[in-house]
Amino acid sequence: MENKLKKLLAFLVLFWGICFIGFAQNLSNLSTLKVDNLSDAQIEQLIKRAESSGLTPSQLEAMAREQGLSPIEANKLRERIRNLQNGIQGESTGNTSSGRSFSSSGNGADPFDSIRRADPYYDLTPFQKKIFGFKLFHNRNLDFNPSLNLPTPQNYIIGAGDQLLIDVYGASQQSFDLTVTPEGRILVPNLGPIQLGGSTIEAASARIKTSLSRIYSGLLGSNPNTFLQVRLGNIRSIKVSMVGELTKPGTYTLPSFATVFNGLYAAGGPNENGAFRNIQVYRDSRLVATVDIYEFLSKGEQASNITLQDNDVVIVPPVQARVEITGPVRREGFFEVKPNESLADLYIYTGGFLPTAYQERITVRRIEDNQRKVVDVPRDQYSTFSPKDGDEILVSEFLDRYTNRVQISGAVFRPGEYSLNGEKLTVKELINRADGLKPEAFVNRATLYRTNADLTLGAEPIDLKGILNGTAQDIELKNEDLLFIPSRYDIQEEFYVKISGETNIPGTYPYASSMTVGDLILRSGGLLESATNSSIEIARRVRENTNTGRIAEILSLTIRPDLSLSEEEKNMPLMPFDHVFIRRSPGFEREQLVKISGEVIYPGEFAISGANERISDVIKRAGGLTQFAYPKGANLIRRTVYFKDLTEQEKKELVMYQIRSKLDPKKNRVGNEAENILFERLNQKLTEIENQKLEEEEKAAENRLKNFYLSDSLFLDSAINAVRVKEQDLVGIDLEAILSNPGGPEDLILQEGDIIQIPKQLQTVRMVGEVLLPTTTRYTRNQGLKGYISKAGGFTENARRSKTYVIYANGDARRTHSFLGLKFYPNLEPGAEIVVPEKPQRERLSTAGWLGLASSLATIAILVQTIVNN
């Protein structure tokens, strides 16, 4: 038994060793890899062999580079692998990772299967796909199998194994089911053998009719009454030899109806070196047909696609002449040419020129006399120029230029392109073709952009207003002229007015001519109850160029309480960019709230009754403290203010957002045409700004990826700053002193948002930090800090005892004091928290440091000894 186990183990070791050697041999010659000659299927097999050894595609590429694969081929290999990976990820519904290999999932599914189903030419290399006609016999969706449901061909040659169905009908009726013997005969009952081998159906029918007339006399004569029909039943099989430059040459068994195309399809078609236009069929050592596949592909002709016979030989010789056509043609690739063909014949197979092709001349790169040369072929020589083997035919594209185009853009109803067509066209006529100017067109000046002879851009200012009213000479337009007519909105800042203060919807609104303060108040939702109708200020921009230092012109206005129009308001219309300030009424103050929580009779929110209301006042209004209150633990939470101003650009964008929001018909009333135009204009500008911000954010994201550690530090700094800049602070108060001396220095004046917290009687003390057992213990009167530290197990080795401090329940803190080497610890109260900080980390002195210190001390000692001796 032990010997059997040893033999089995040795066999397994030998088996895995052979597998590993085989794999190593498969991946040991990557330096000679030609990626263009590999099909997707071969790339797939290469990846799978790498995966079987645990290599990812990136590691496979690195391995190929180490073996000496050129950088160009390595880049091609990476691109082919990436294309396969993208194809797999596009078909798969599961998540994949680019850092992983192509290994299939646990359910055994093949990740390449979806690509095979999507691409019928998955097994072809890129070079093979470019050969015209190569895909014909590799398309899995194309079937060349012969149809057996055809009427019996009269020219079909009968051979051994064919089944003949003979029907006699009329005055006599009889059916015969006969099979042709290897000697070429059929045996008719009661009649004998009839020789039919090598005869056509038509000849065999006549011979059978003659033989059967001895039994059925009505078959012959001038007025027969009996008739005969010969049909094929099961047809025989034939053997055809497919030789030459084929994908799978060999001898194939085919149905007797098979044609040359059927044989080629069975043999995989010509390979990349095989001819597609000179396929030869030999029968009895004689050439009986020459097949040109291009005739079938381009014209659908199958005259040479003859029916094969037994022992036929189909030969695919090597290609004699092949050229490559690139450029704007409908079908690029490699094409086989015959000696007597010209470029005009070749373009039948390419499908002709694309509309973007320059058809007046093509360029041919040719190899002659062991060197390359370029041949220019004009259009009139296409029918006489004969391509040669190895020619590269380059078709150029047309020039992207216009010969009769003028353009108009800007404030016209129909901007766009217009044709000259040889007639004279002027600026005024072009505007009329564009259905005239829009109402907002700026007619004082326009610009005519012209393309100079050297293709540089020139600009010519024109007096558009004078041309339109006839006071200035009209200008004749030339090819590629561009007339730009600006809109007055394009050359001026967006007009707006602002309103601040006591209105329902303060903000920025579009300016309208003859608008008054009352109109703006109505647009902003009306006045608040706190607003005053007097002392309204209007801040107006100073437009005069003066050196007085004046920034704004301040105007004062009083409006009627019912907002009816007064003469004073009517005589002071608003101007663009005015800022209206609605002041608060002197006798109005909105309520300010504070909150009391904890041990008071009536906890909750309270409105501040006066500007000098203090803590004692609001506690009195809350009914005073309960019997369970702990005044020493009371604290005050107060808001803080942190404000970061916007940049000028951000302010400008904010104004535009506000105007757009007020004009949005989905949120507000439906605007008129002018407001809708303004809304669309602002929407377009803001969309451009948002797109620009998006691009900047994408670039910033890329920079963060490139500077990962730096970005982490910045994020950390931001987090620290967010902690430092708090929205609320805890303020320690002495509530006992406040209640015993209301209005005293301890009794703080309240502010809006203040929260007064009064806890219940506290009975514990908490120890945290560098103590052996951080815990909470019962408060004991007159017990010192060290006693509480002992209850926590004492200090740790890293404890910084001299910096121990106490945080009291009301938020105050006291630290440990030292005097003449003695430590004075703060007193403890209920609810206090003892914090023992950690010693700072100190870097230990290295061996080199100790040696340096010793050397310095020795030097100092020698120096001191020298001084003493002297």
C-alpha positions in Angstrom: 0.0 0.0 0.0 2.8 2.4 0.9 4.6 1.7 -2.4 1.3 2.5 -4.3 1.0 5.8 -2.5 4.6 6.7 -3.3 4.1 5.9 -7.0 0.9 7.9 -7.1 2.7 10.9 -5.4 5.5 10.6 -7.9 3.1 10.5 -10.8 1.3 13.7 -9.6 4.6 15.5 -9.2 5.7 14.5 -12.7 2.3 15.5 -14.1 2.3 19.0 -12.6 6.0 19.4 -13.6 5.1 18.6 -17.2 2.1 21.1 -17.1 4.4 23.8 -15.7 7.1 23.2 -18.3 4.4 23.3 -21.0 3.1 26.6 -19.8 6.6 28.0 -19.5 7.2 27.0 -23.1 4.0 28.7 -24.1 5.1 32.0 -22.5 8.8 31.7 -23.1 8.9 33.2 -26.6 7.0 36.4 -26.0 9.9 38.5 -27.4 9.0 37.4 -31.0 5.3 38.1 -30.5 3.5 39.9 -33.4 0.3 41.3 -32.0 -1.2 42.3 -35.4 -1.0 38.6 -36.5 -3.0 37.4 -33.5 -6.7 37.1 -33.5 -8.9 37.9 -30.5 -9.2 34.2 -29.9 -5.4 33.8 -29.8 -5.2 36.8 -27.4 -7.8 35.1 -25.3 -5.8 31.9 -25.1 -2.6 33.9 -24.2 -4.5 35.6 -21.3 -5.9 32.3 -20.1 -2.5 30.7 -20.1 -1.2 33.6 -18.0 -4.1 33.3 -15.6 -3.4 29.6 -15.1 -0.1 30.8 -13.5 -1.7 33.6 -11.5 -0.6 36.4 -13.7 -2.8 39.5 -14.4 -2.8 41.1 -17.8 -0.5 43.9 -16.6 1.9 41.3 -15.2 1.8 39.5 -18.5 2.8 42.7 -20.3 5.7 43.2 -17.9 6.8 39.6 -18.4 6.8 40.2 -22.2 8.9 43.3 -21.8 11.4 41.5 -19.6 11.7 38.8 -22.4 12.7 41.5 -24.9 9.3 42.4 -26.5 9.6 45.8 -28.2 7.8 48.8 -26.7 5.6 49.1 -29.8 4.4 45.5 -29.7 3.9 45.8 -25.9 1.7 48.9 -26.4 -0.3 46.9 -29.0 -0.7 44.0 -26.7 -1.9 46.3 -23.9 -4.4 47.9 -26.3 -5.8 44.6 -27.5 -6.2 43.3 -23.9 -7.9 46.6 -22.9 -10.3 46.3 -25.8 -11.2 42.7 -24.8 -11.6 43.8 -21.2 -13.9 46.7 -22.2 -15.9 44.3 -24.3 -16.4 42.0 -21.4 -17.3 44.8 -19.0 -19.7 46.2 -21.5 -21.6 42.9 -21.8 -21.4 41.9 -18.1 -23.9 43.1 -15.6 -21.6 42.4 -12.6 -18.9 44.7 -11.2 -15.4 44.2 -12.4 -12.1 45.7 -11.4 -9.4 46.9 -13.7 -6.8 45.7 -11.3 -7.9 42.1 -11.5 -7.3 39.5 -14.1 -9.9 38.1 -16.6 -10.6 35.1 -14.4 -14.2 33.9 -14.7 -16.6 34.1 -11.8 -17.3 31.2 -9.5 -20.3 30.0 -11.5 -18.0 28.9 -14.3 -19.1 31.4 -16.9 -16.6 32.3 -19.6 -16.1 36.1 -19.7 -15.1 35.9 -23.4 -18.3 34.2 -24.4 -20.2 37.5 -24.8 -17.5 38.9 -27.2 -17.6 35.7 -29.3 -21.4 36.0 -29.7 -21.2 39.7 -30.5 -18.4 39.5 -33.1 -18.9 37.0 -35.9 -15.2 37.4 -36.9 -13.8 36.9 -33.4 -11.2 34.4 -34.7 -9.7 36.7 -37.3 -6.7 38.8 -37.0 -6.8 42.5 -37.8 -4.9 41.9 -41.0 -7.3 39.1 -42.1 -10.3 41.4 -41.5 -8.9 43.9 -43.9 -8.6 41.4 -46.8 -11.7 41.9 -49.0 -13.6 38.7 -49.2 -11.9 37.0 -46.3 -14.9 37.4 -44.0 -17.2 35.6 -46.5 -16.3 32.1 -45.4 -15.7 33.0 -41.7 -19.1 34.5 -41.0 -21.0 32.3 -38.6 -24.3 33.8 -39.6 -23.7 32.9 -43.3 -24.6 29.3 -44.5 -23.4 27.9 -47.8 -25.0 24.5 -47.4 -26.8 23.5 -50.6 -30.6 23.4 -50.7 -32.1 19.9 -51.2 -35.6 21.1 -51.7 -35.1 22.0 -55.4 -36.8 20.5 -58.5 -34.7 17.8 -60.0 -32.2 19.6 -62.3 -32.3 18.2 -65.8 -28.6 18.5 -66.2 -27.8 16.6 -63.0 -25.2 13.8 -63.7 -26.4 10.5 -62.3 -23.9 8.4 -60.3 -23.6 5.4 -58.0 -25.8 5.8 -54.9 -28.4 8.1 -56.3 -32.0 7.2 -55.6 -34.3 7.5 -58.6 -38.1 7.7 -58.2 -39.8 6.7 -61.5 -43.6 7.5 -61.8 -45.7 6.0 -64.6 -49.1 7.6 -64.8 -51.9 7.9 -67.4 -53.6 4.7 -68.9 -51.1 2.7 -66.8 -49.9 3.6 -63.3 -46.8 2.3 -61.6 -44.0 3.7 -59.3 -40.4 2.5 -59.0 -37.9 3.3 -56.2 -34.5 2.3 -57.6 -31.0 3.0 -56.5 -28.1 3.3 -58.9 -25.6 0.5 -58.4 -21.8 1.0 -58.3 -21.7 -0.1 -62.0 -24.1 2.8 -62.9 -27.2 0.7 -63.5 -30.7 0.5 -62.1 -32.6 -2.8 -62.0 -36.3 -2.5 -63.1 -38.5 -5.4 -62.0 -39.7 -7.6 -64.9 -37.4 -5.6 -67.2 -33.8 -5.9 -66.3 -30.9 -3.5 -65.8 -30.6 -0.1 -67.5 -27.2 1.7 -67.7 -27.6 5.3 -66.5 -24.2 6.1 -64.9 -22.7 9.3 -66.2 -26.0 10.4 -67.9 -27.9 13.5 -67.1 -31.5 13.3 -65.8 -32.8 14.3 -69.2 -30.9 11.6 -71.0 -31.7 9.0 -68.4 -35.4 9.8 -68.7 -35.3 9.2 -72.4 -33.5 5.9 -71.9 -35.8 4.7 -69.2 -38.9 5.7 -71.3 -37.5 3.6 -74.2 -36.9 0.6 -72.0 -40.3 0.8 -70.2 -42.2 1.1 -73.5 -41.7 -2.7 -73.9 -44.1 -3.0 -70.9 -46.2 0.1 -71.3 -46.8 0.6 -75.0 -48.7 3.8 -74.4 -45.4 5.6 -73.6 -44.5 5.9 -77.3 -46.3 6.8 -80.4 -47.7 10.0 -81.9 -50.6 10.0 -79.4 -49.3 8.5 -76.1 -51.7 7.9 -73.3 -49.1 6.9 -70.7 -46.5 9.2 -69.3 -43.2 9.0 -67.4 -41.5 11.2 -64.7 -38.0 10.7 -63.2 -37.2 12.3 -59.9 -34.2 12.3 -57.5 -34.8 10.9 -54.0 -31.8 10.7 -51.7 -28.8 12.0 -53.5 -25.4 10.6 -53.2 -22.3 12.0 -51.6 -19.2 13.0 -53.4 -15.6 13.5 -52.4 -13.9 16.6 -53.4 -10.2 17.5 -52.8 -9.7 21.1 -51.5 -6.0 22.0 -51.9 -3.8 25.0 -52.0 -3.9 28.2 -49.9 -6.9 27.2 -47.8 -7.6 27.6 -44.1 -8.3 23.8 -43.7 -7.2 22.0 -46.9 -8.2 18.3 -47.3 -10.7 15.9 -48.9 -14.3 16.6 -48.0 -17.5 14.6 -48.4 -20.2 16.8 -49.8 -23.7 16.4 -51.2 -23.8 15.9 -55.0 -25.6 19.2 -55.3 -22.6 21.0 -53.7 -21.0 23.9 -55.6 -17.5 25.4 -55.5 -18.6 27.8 -52.8 -19.9 24.9 -50.6 -16.5 23.3 -50.8 -14.7 26.5 -50.0 -16.9 27.1 -47.0 -16.2 23.6 -45.7 -12.5 24.2 -46.1 -12.7 27.6 -44.3 -12.1 29.6 -47.4 -8.8 30.9 -48.8 -6.2 31.9 -46.1 -4.5 35.3 -46.0 -2.1 34.2 -48.8 -4.7 32.6 -51.0 -6.2 34.0 -54.2 -9.9 34.9 -54.3 -10.1 35.6 -58.0 -8.4 32.6 -59.6 -9.8 29.5 -57.9 -9.5 26.6 -60.2 -11.7 23.5 -60.5 -10.1 20.4 -62.2 -12.1 17.4 -63.3 -10.4 14.4 -64.9 -7.2 16.4 -65.0 -8.8 19.1 -67.0 -9.5 22.7 -66.0 -13.3 23.1 -66.1 -13.9 26.4 -64.3 -12.2 29.4 -62.8 -14.1 31.0 -59.9 -13.8 34.7 -59.1 -15.3 35.4 -55.6 -15.2 39.2 -56.2 -17.8 38.8 -59.0 -20.1 37.2 -56.4 -19.4 39.9 -53.8 -19.7 42.9 -56.0 -22.3 41.8 -58.6 -23.9 38.6 -57.2 -22.8 36.6 -60.3 -22.4 32.8 -59.8 -21.9 31.7 -63.4 -18.6 30.1 -62.5 -19.9 28.6 -59.3 -20.4 25.2 -60.9 -21.8 22.0 -59.3 -19.0 19.8 -58.2 -18.7 16.1 -59.1 -17.0 13.2 -57.5 -13.2 13.4 -57.4 -13.1 17.0 -58.4 -10.1 19.0 -57.3 -10.4 22.6 -56.2 -7.1 24.5 -56.1 -6.6 27.9 -54.5 -3.3 29.2 -55.7 -1.3 31.9 -53.9 -2.4 35.5 -54.5 -0.5 37.1 -57.4 -1.2 40.8 -56.9 -2.8 42.6 -53.9 -3.0 46.3 -53.2 -4.2 48.3 -50.2 -6.6 51.2 -50.5 -6.9 53.7 -47.6 -8.8 56.9 -47.3 -12.4 58.1 -47.8 -13.8 55.1 -49.8 -16.8 53.1 -48.7 -14.7 49.9 -48.1 -11.0 50.2 -47.2 -8.7 47.2 -47.1 -6.6 44.8 -49.2 -7.9 44.0 -52.7 -6.7 41.4 -55.2 -6.2 42.7 -58.7 -5.9 40.9 -62.0 -3.2 41.9 -64.6 -5.7 43.6 -67.0 -7.7 45.6 -64.4 -7.4 49.3 -63.8 -8.2 51.6 -60.9 -11.7 52.1 -62.3 -12.4 48.4 -62.0 -10.9 48.3 -58.5 -13.2 51.0 -57.2 -16.2 48.7 -58.0 -15.0 46.5 -55.2 -14.3 49.4 -52.8 -17.9 50.6 -53.3 -16.7 53.9 -54.7 -15.6 57.2 -53.2 -17.2 58.7 -50.1 -18.6 62.3 -50.6 -15.7 63.6 -48.6 -13.1 62.2 -51.0 -10.9 64.3 -53.3 -11.6 62.5 -56.6 -9.5 64.5 -59.0 -6.2 62.7 -58.1 -5.0 59.8 -56.0 -1.5 58.9 -54.8 0.0 55.5 -55.3 3.0 54.3 -53.3 4.9 51.7 -55.2 8.0 49.6 -54.9 10.1 49.6 -58.1 13.8 48.9 -58.6 14.2 47.9 -55.0 13.1 51.3 -53.7 9.9 53.2 -53.0 8.4 55.8 -55.3 5.2 57.8 -55.4 2.9 58.0 -58.5 0.3 60.6 -58.9 -2.7 59.4 -60.9 -5.1 62.1 -62.3 -8.8 61.4 -62.7 -8.6 60.9 -66.5 -6.1 58.0 -66.1 -8.2 56.0 -63.7 -9.4 53.7 -66.5 -5.9 53.1 -67.9 -3.7 53.0 -64.8 -3.0 49.4 -63.7 -2.2 48.7 -60.1 0.7 46.4 -59.2 1.3 44.0 -56.4 2.2 45.8 -53.1 0.8 49.2 -54.2 -0.6 51.4 -51.5 -3.4 53.6 -53.0 -4.1 56.7 -50.9 -7.3 58.6 -51.4 -7.2 62.2 -50.0 -10.0 64.2 -48.5 -11.6 67.3 -50.0 -10.6 70.7 -48.8 -12.9 71.9 -46.0 -13.5 75.3 -47.6 -16.5 77.1 -49.2 -16.5 78.9 -52.4 -19.8 80.8 -52.2 -20.6 81.3 -48.6 -21.3 84.3 -46.4 -22.5 84.2 -42.9 -24.5 86.5 -40.6 -24.7 86.2 -36.8 -26.0 88.1 -33.9 -29.2 90.1 -33.5 -31.0 89.0 -36.7 -34.1 86.8 -36.9 -32.4 84.1 -39.0 -28.7 83.9 -38.5 -26.7 81.4 -40.5 -25.1 80.7 -43.8 -26.2 82.2 -47.2 -24.9 81.6 -50.7 -23.5 84.1 -53.1 -24.2 82.1 -56.3 -22.4 84.5 -58.5 -24.7 87.5 -58.0 -23.9 90.7 -56.1 -24.8 90.6 -52.5 -24.5 93.5 -50.1 -24.8 94.0 -46.3 -28.3 95.4 -46.5 -29.5 92.6 -48.8 -28.0 89.9 -46.5 -29.9 91.5 -43.6 -33.1 91.3 -45.6 -32.4 87.6 -46.4 -32.1 87.0 -42.6 -35.6 88.6 -42.1 -34.2 91.8 -40.7 -32.8 92.9 -37.4 -34.2 92.0 -34.0 -35.5 94.9 -31.8 -32.5 94.7 -29.5 -29.9 95.0 -32.3 -27.2 97.5 -31.7 -27.2 99.5 -35.0 -24.6 102.1 -34.3 -21.9 99.8 -35.3 -21.3 96.3 -36.7 -18.2 94.3 -37.7 -17.6 92.5 -41.0 -15.0 89.8 -40.6 -13.2 88.8 -43.8 -10.8 86.0 -44.8 -7.7 87.5 -46.4 -5.9 85.9 -49.3 -3.3 84.4 -46.9 -6.2 83.0 -44.8 -5.7 85.4 -41.9 -8.7 87.1 -40.3 -9.5 90.7 -41.0 -12.1 92.9 -39.3 -13.8 95.9 -41.0 -16.0 98.2 -38.9 -19.2 99.3 -40.7 -21.8 102.0 -40.1 -24.8 99.8 -39.9 -27.2 102.5 -39.1 -26.1 104.6 -42.0 -26.3 101.7 -44.5 -29.8 100.9 -43.4 -31.1 104.5 -43.7 -29.1 105.2 -46.9 -26.7 107.8 -45.5 -23.7 105.4 -45.9 -22.5 103.4 -48.8 -23.5 99.7 -48.8 -20.7 97.2 -48.9 -20.5 94.3 -51.3 -19.8 91.0 -49.6 -17.2 88.5 -50.6 -16.7 84.8 -50.1 -16.4 83.7 -46.4 -17.5 87.1 -45.1 -19.0 87.0 -41.7 -21.3 89.9 -40.6 -21.7 90.2 -36.9 -24.5 92.4 -35.5 -24.3 92.7 -31.7 -27.2 92.9 -29.4 -27.3 95.8 -26.9 -27.5 93.1 -24.2 -24.2 91.7 -25.4 -22.3 95.0 -24.9 -23.7 96.1 -21.6 -23.9 94.8 -18.1 -27.1 93.2 -17.0 -29.3 95.9 -15.4 -30.6 95.1 -12.0 -31.8 96.8 -8.8 -31.4 95.6 -5.2 -33.6 96.0 -2.2 -32.5 95.2 1.4 -34.1 95.5 4.7 -37.6 95.0 5.9 -39.3 93.4 2.9 -40.8 90.0 2.5 -38.4 88.9 -0.3 -35.3 91.1 -0.2 -32.8 90.5 -3.0 -31.8 91.4 -6.6 -34.4 92.0 -9.3 -34.2 92.9 -13.0 -34.3 96.6 -13.8 -37.3 98.0 -15.7 -37.4 101.5 -17.1 -39.4 104.1 -15.1 -39.5 101.7 -12.1 -40.0 103.4 -8.8 -39.3 102.3 -5.2 -42.9 101.3 -4.8 -42.8 99.0 -7.8 -39.7 97.4 -6.4 -41.3 96.9 -3.0 -44.3 95.3 -4.7 -42.0 93.0 -6.6 -40.2 92.0 -3.4 -43.4 90.9 -1.7 -44.3 94.1 0.2 -43.1 95.6 3.4 -42.8 93.7 6.7 -44.6 94.9 9.7 -41.3 96.1 11.1 -40.6 98.4 8.1 -40.9 102.2 8.1 -42.2 104.1 5.1 -39.9 107.0 5.8 -36.2 107.4 5.7 -35.9 105.1 2.7 -32.4 105.4 1.2 -31.4 104.8 -2.4 -27.7 104.2 -3.0 -26.9 105.2 -6.6 -23.6 104.6 -8.4 -21.5 107.7 -9.1 -21.0 107.8 -12.9 -19.0 111.1 -13.2 -15.3 110.8 -13.4 -14.3 112.9 -10.4 -11.4 112.8 -8.0 -13.5 113.8 -5.0 -13.5 110.3 -3.5 -17.2 110.0 -3.6 -18.3 106.4 -3.9 -22.1 106.6 -4.1 -24.9 109.1 -4.2 -27.4 108.7 -1.3 -31.0 109.7 -1.9 -33.7 109.8 0.7 -37.4 109.1 0.1 -40.7 108.8 2.0 -43.5 106.7 0.5 -47.1 106.5 1.5 -48.1 103.7 4.0 -50.7 102.3 1.6 -48.0 102.3 -1.2 -50.1 104.6 -3.4 -48.0 106.6 -5.9 -47.0 110.0 -4.6 -45.4 112.9 -6.6 -42.2 112.6 -4.7 -41.9 108.9 -5.6 -42.9 109.5 -9.2 -40.3 112.2 -9.6 -37.5 109.9 -8.3 -37.5 106.8 -10.6 -34.9 104.1 -10.0 -31.8 103.8 -12.1 -29.9 100.7 -13.0 -27.8 99.2 -10.1 -29.7 101.3 -7.5 -29.7 99.7 -4.0 -32.8 100.5 -1.9 -32.6 100.2 1.9 -35.9 99.8 3.8 -35.2 100.7 7.4 -36.7 99.1 10.5 -39.2 101.2 12.5 -37.5 102.7 15.5 -40.2 101.4 17.8 -40.1 97.8 16.5 -38.0 94.9 17.7 -38.6 91.3 16.8 -38.6 88.8 19.7 -35.3 87.3 20.7 -35.5 83.9 22.4 -33.4 82.2 25.1 -33.9 78.8 26.5 -33.8 77.4 30.1 -33.5 73.7 30.6 -33.1 71.7 33.8 -34.2 72.3 37.3 -36.5 75.4 37.1 -40.3 75.5 37.7 -41.1 76.4 34.1 -38.4 75.3 31.7 -38.6 76.2 28.0 -38.1 79.2 25.7 -38.5 82.8 26.8 -38.5 86.0 24.9 -36.1 88.7 26.0 -38.1 91.5 27.3 -35.5 94.2 27.3 -32.0 95.0 26.1 -30.6 94.7 29.6 -32.4 91.5 30.7 -30.1 89.3 32.7 -29.8 85.7 33.8 -31.5 86.4 37.2 -34.5 88.0 35.5 -35.3 85.1 33.2 -34.8 82.6 36.0 -37.3 84.6 38.1 -39.7 84.5 35.1 -39.2 80.7 35.0 -40.5 80.4 38.6 -37.1 80.0 40.2 -35.1 76.9 40.9 -36.6 73.6 42.1 -35.6 71.9 45.3 -33.4 69.5 43.4 -31.4 72.1 41.5 -27.6 72.3 41.8 -26.7 76.0 41.2 -23.0 75.4 41.2 -23.3 73.1 38.1 -25.3 75.6 36.0 -23.7 76.8 32.7 -24.5 79.0 29.8 -24.3 78.0 26.1 -23.8 81.0 23.8 -23.6 81.3 20.0 -20.4 82.3 18.2 -20.1 84.1 14.8 -17.8 82.9 12.0 -18.1 84.6 8.7 -16.2 84.3 5.5 -16.9 86.9 2.9 -17.4 86.1 -0.8 -15.1 87.1 -3.6 -16.2 89.7 -6.2 -16.8 87.0 -8.8 -18.9 85.0 -6.3 -20.9 88.0 -5.5 -21.5 88.7 -9.2 -22.6 85.1 -9.7 -24.8 85.2 -6.7 -26.6 88.3 -8.1 -27.1 86.5 -11.4 -28.5 83.4 -9.6 -30.9 85.6 -7.7 -32.2 87.4 -10.8 -32.6 84.0 -12.6 -34.5 82.6 -9.6 -36.9 85.5 -9.6 -37.5 85.1 -13.3 -37.9 81.3 -13.3 -41.5 80.7 -14.5 -41.6 77.4 -12.6 -41.2 79.2 -9.3 -42.8 82.6 -9.9 -45.4 84.3 -12.1 -45.1 83.9 -15.9 -42.9 86.6 -17.3 -43.3 88.7 -20.4 -41.2 88.3 -23.5 -38.5 90.6 -22.2 -38.2 88.8 -18.9 -38.2 85.4 -20.7 -35.3 86.6 -23.0 -33.4 87.8 -19.9 -34.1 84.5 -18.1 -32.8 82.5 -21.1 -29.7 84.7 -21.4 -28.9 84.4 -17.7 -29.5 80.7 -17.8 -27.1 80.3 -20.6 -24.4 82.4 -18.8 -24.8 80.5 -15.6 -24.7 77.2 -17.4 -21.4 78.1 -18.9 -20.1 79.2 -15.4 -21.3 75.9 -13.9 -19.6 73.9 -16.7 -16.4 75.8 -16.1 -16.6 75.1 -12.4 -17.2 71.4 -13.1 -14.0 71.3 -15.2 -12.1 73.0 -12.5 -13.4 70.5 -9.9 -12.4 67.6 -12.2 -8.9 69.1 -12.5 -8.8 69.6 -8.7 -9.8 66.0 -8.2 -7.0 64.9 -10.5 -4.5 67.0 -8.6 -5.7 65.5 -5.3 -5.1 62.1 -6.7 -1.6 63.1 -7.8 -0.8 64.7 -4.4 -2.6 62.1 -2.2 -0.6 62.7 0.9 -0.7 66.4 0.6 -4.4 66.4 0.1 -4.8 64.2 3.2 -3.0 66.9 5.2 -5.2 69.6 3.8 -8.3 67.6 4.8 -6.9 67.1 8.2 -6.2 70.8 8.6 -9.8 71.5 7.5 -11.1 69.1 10.1 -9.1 70.7 12.9 -10.2 74.2 11.8 -13.8 73.0 11.9 -13.4 71.9 15.5 -11.7 75.2 16.4 -14.4 77.3 14.8 -17.4 76.1 16.8 -20.9 77.4 16.5 -21.5 77.4 20.3 -19.3 77.9 23.3 -19.8 76.8 26.9 -19.6 79.8 29.4 -19.0 79.0 33.1 -21.3 81.0 35.4 -21.7 81.2 39.2 -25.5 80.9 39.6 -25.3 81.1 43.4 -23.6 84.5 43.2 -26.1 85.6 40.5 -29.1 84.7 42.6 -27.7 86.3 45.7 -26.7 89.5 44.0 -29.0 90.1 41.0 -27.6 92.7 38.6 -24.1 92.2 39.8 -21.0 91.5 37.8 -21.7 87.8 37.7 -25.2 88.3 36.3 -24.6 88.4 32.5 -26.9 90.2 30.0 -28.6 87.6 27.9 -28.2 87.4 24.1 -30.4 85.7 21.5 -30.0 82.0 21.3 -28.5 81.6 24.9 -29.2 78.3 26.6 -29.1 78.1 30.4 -28.7 74.6 31.8 -29.3 73.9 35.5 -28.6 70.3 36.4 -29.9 68.2 39.3 -27.8 67.7 42.5 -24.6 66.0 41.4 -23.0 63.3 43.6 -20.1 61.9 41.6 -16.6 62.8 40.4 -15.1 61.5 37.2 -11.4 60.6 36.6 -10.1 60.4 33.0 -6.7 60.5 31.2 -3.5 58.9 32.5 -4.9 57.0 35.4 -4.8 53.2 35.7 -8.6 52.8 35.9 -10.6 55.8 34.4 -13.9 55.7 36.3 -16.6 57.7 38.1 -16.8 57.6 41.9 -19.0 59.0 44.6 -18.3 62.5 45.8 -16.9 62.7 49.3 -16.8 66.0 51.1 -13.3 67.3 52.1 -11.5 64.5 50.1 -8.6 65.8 48.1 -7.6 65.2 44.4 -5.1 62.5 45.3 -7.7 60.6 47.1 -9.9 60.4 44.0 -6.8 59.5 42.0 -6.2 56.6 44.3 -9.8 55.4 43.7 -8.8 55.3 40.0 -5.8 53.1 40.7 -3.3 56.0 40.7 -1.2 57.7 38.0 0.2 55.8 35.0 3.9 56.0 34.1 3.1 58.4 31.3 1.0 60.8 33.6 2.0 64.4 33.7 1.1 65.0 37.3 2.0 68.7 37.5 -0.5 69.5 34.7 -3.5 67.8 36.3 -6.6 70.0 36.1 -10.2 69.9 37.1 -13.3 70.8 35.0 -16.2 71.8 37.2 -19.9 71.2 36.3 -20.4 74.8 35.3 -17.6 74.7 32.7 -14.9 76.4 34.6 -11.5 74.7 35.0 -8.6 75.0 37.4 -5.1 73.6 37.2 -2.5 72.3 39.6 -0.1 74.9 41.1 3.5 74.3 42.2 5.3 76.4 44.8 8.8 75.6 46.2 8.4 72.0 44.9 5.0 71.6 46.5 1.9 70.8 44.5 -1.4 72.4 45.3 -4.3 70.6 43.7 -7.6 72.3 43.1 -10.6 71.6 45.3 -13.2 69.1 44.2 -17.0 69.7 43.9 -19.8 67.4 42.9 -20.0 66.8 39.1 -16.3 67.7 38.6 -14.0 65.9 36.2 -10.3 65.2 36.9 -8.2 65.2 33.8 -4.6 63.8 33.9 -2.7 64.7 30.7 -0.1 62.5 29.1 3.6 63.3 29.1 4.9 64.6 25.7 6.7 62.1 23.6 10.5 62.7 23.8 13.0 61.3 21.4 15.6 59.1 23.0 19.2 59.9 22.5 20.8 57.5 20.1 24.2 55.9 20.5 25.8 58.5 18.2 24.2 61.2 20.3 25.6 59.8 23.5 29.1 59.6 22.0 28.8 63.2 20.8 27.7 64.3 24.3 30.5 62.4 25.9 33.0 63.9 23.5 31.7 67.4 24.2 31.9 66.9 28.0 35.5 65.6 27.6 36.4 68.6 25.6 34.9 70.9 28.2 36.8 69.1 31.0 40.1 69.4 29.2 39.4 73.1 28.6 38.6 73.7 32.3 41.8 71.7 33.3 43.9 73.9 31.0 42.4 77.1 32.5 43.1 75.9 36.1 46.7 74.9 35.3 47.4 78.3 33.8 
